[in-house]
Amino acid sequence: MMVLSAMLLLIGGAVGGQVGIIIALVFAIVMNFGAYWFSDRIALSMTKSHPITEHEDPELYGIVREQAELAGLPMPAVYEIDTDSPNAFATGRSPNHAAVAVTTGIRRILNREELSAVLAHEMAHVGNRDTLIMGVVATIAGAISMLAFMAQIAAIFGSFGGSSDDDDRGGNIIGLLIIAIVMPIAAALVRAAVSRTREFQADATGAHNCGNPLALASALQKLERGSEARPMKVAEGASHLFIVNPLKGANLANLFSTHPPTAERVQRLTSMDIRPKF
């Protein structure tokens, strides 16, 4: 997050000098405040999740409660997404303000052990504060992209400080364009790297808590196949939330992917020496 914050301030300085740095700093503070308090509501709204009661789905509530207890966490709110695409995610600024959401599609393809392992993974995200960390990272990355766009406009229309000398002006335009192009790419790389790291950690923590890494490995393979066959209609900005990337063609491993290759996740899980808890 420090790297992303530094990028944000650099772009602010490039666009408006010292005033730009101050504006970028204030902008970052405001956006992070919003991410802290409202990221869960935004995530649930973007994914069209709706709350369900224990009366409506006692089995799901029982599994969530079991995994929350194994992780030593409070019971989160439970949401459902009406889509055949199989997936799940967690959100919330803290364990006391957390929510987990599952799609109707995930209930159709996973058995109880696999669903328990998936929810153990999601509770691991809650316990590791990943939902807050990734919310802040995504917010700063978004701010960088927004300021980079402003830098492009400034370069095009010549709205920048410095000498009026033609050579200096040309140098400023080139420098501004380079920053405007490079910084969003760098921010996306940092965001993706952070997300992949947190996914690996949630896999390991979730497998340890539920005691069944093989069930999680099996679930990931089923979810990847299911998501490829039935991709979810969801904003790209929310794709990093899910246990597997819900977007079509998102399984291709590359530097910008917010999820590690499923094959690598499965390999790590199957090599863990943990026996199922009964």
Protein Blocks (a to p, Z undefined) as FASTA:
>chain_A
ZZmmmmmmmmmmmmnommlmmmmmmmmmmmmmmmmmmmmmmmmmmnopacddfklmmmlm
mmmmmmmmmnopacddddddddfbdcdddedjbfklccddddfklmmmpcfklmmmmmmm
mmmmmmnommmmmmmmmmmmmmmmmmmmmmmmmmmnopagdjfbfklmmmmmmmmmmmmm
mmmmmmmmmmmmmmmmmmmmmmmmmmmmnopaklmmmmmmmmmmmmmmmccdddfklmmm
pmbdfbghklpgcfklcbdcfklmmmmmmmpccdddZZ
